[in-house]
């Protein structure tokens, strides 16, 4: 299976490119960490596989419409505690 054939099949099946799919998975994981932990945003970016924190901020805002800090602050502390066990 060649790389181009894999990309074609993946895109046809999933409806998005593998690169876009992976980015969305990383951003979803970042959302979960922002919601359930008090880790610094820089650490969260590293944990989800994004080394450039500036890039992380840009794509997070594009994906969510708000910055990582705004996302974290949007939920009350009680909501974060409840979400941590879920």
N, C-alpha and C positions, 0 to 999 in steps of 0.2 A: 504494500500500500504506500504510494508516494505521498509526500507531504501535501501537495496540491490536491490530490484526490481526497485525502482525509479532510482537508479544510472544506472542500466542496460538499462532501457528504455530511460533515458536521453542521455546516451552515444550512444545508437543505433540511436536515432533521430538526435542529434546534431553533432555526429561524434567526440566529445571530452567529457571527464569526466566533471561533474559539477564543480569540483575543478579547472580544467584547464580553463573552460569557464569563471568562476568568476574571475580568475587571469587575463585573457585577457581583460575582461570588466574593471577591475580596472586599468590596464595599459593603455587602451585607454582613460579612464577618466583622468589619469595622463598626458598623452600626450596633451590632450586638455587644461588642466590647465597650463602646462608648456608653451604652445603656446600662451595662451590668458591672462596670468596673470604674475605678478612679485613676486608671493608668493615664499617663500623659499622652497626648495625641501623637507625639513623636514615637513613643513606644508602640502604640496601636498600629501606626503606619508600618513600622518594621515587622510586627507580628503577622500582619496580613500580606507581607511580601512586597511592600512598596518602600524603597530605600530613600527616595527623594521626598522629603516632607512637604516642600512647596508644591510638588506635583500632586501629592496626596490631597492637600487642601483644595487644589483646583478641581480635580476630578470628583472629590466628594461633594463640593458645592454644585458642580454640574449635575451630578446624579440626584442629590437630595434637595437642592435649591437653597440650602443653608450651610454654614460652615460646621465643621465637627464640633466646635465649642458650643455653637447655638443648638446643635442637635442634642448634645449632652444636657444642656440647660433647659431644653424644652420639656423634659420629664422631671417631675418632682422627685426628691430623694426617696419618697415612699414607693413611687413607681419603679425606680431603679432597683430597690431592695426586693420588691415583688417579682420583678422580671428576672432577677439573678437566679432564682430557683426554678424558673419555668423552663 
